[in-house]
Amino acid sequence: MTVGDLVLCVWQPSCSGVLNDCVLPMEYVIKGEVGIIESIGPEEYPRYLIMFPQFGYTHHLSPNVFEVISEVG
């Protein structure tokens, strides 16, 4: 997997993050949606920042919850 790959999200997060020790509700249903890998975290703890342009939204996801559907070059 590399930056720019298209991915299909196969899991729905229940929250979008944490702010001031409070869980923020998820605004969008991203399960079943296509996104683009925007950045990749360190190898020892891989987290991928996935951009969902149809919502103007990005979300950090584990590689276990999305499938690559189109690889860049």
Sequence and secondary structure as in RCSB ss.txt:
>XXXX:A:sequence
MTVGDLVLCVWQPSCSGVLNDCVLPMEYVIKGEVGIIESIGPEEYPRYLIMFPQFGYTHHLSPNVFEVISEVG
>XXXX:A:secstr
  TT EEEE S  SEEEEETTEEEE  S  TT EEEEEEE  TTS  EEEEETTTTEEEEE GGGEEEEE   
